[in-house]
Amino acid sequence: MIPEILRLVGALQTSDRDGVSCPANWHPGEDVVLGAPRTQAEPEARLTDDSVKLTDWYLATKPGTPS
């Protein structure tokens, strides 16, 4: 199905461009998953960013950008 292929390409482009992961059945504009923090400064920066939704100290999501 062409729409599914386009959705998949959009998810791959978003993942590559923004350095995030797209969950299953993701559509442009939905939340994307941020990677685990690599330094102590990263989780501290996430605490001050209002667009980031924190689930745990290492798991966070934010609104995706439309492709």
ABEGO torsion letter per residue (X at the ends): XAAAAAAAAAAAAAAAAAGBBBBBGBBBGBBBBBBBBABAAAAAAAAABAABBBABAABBBBBBBBX
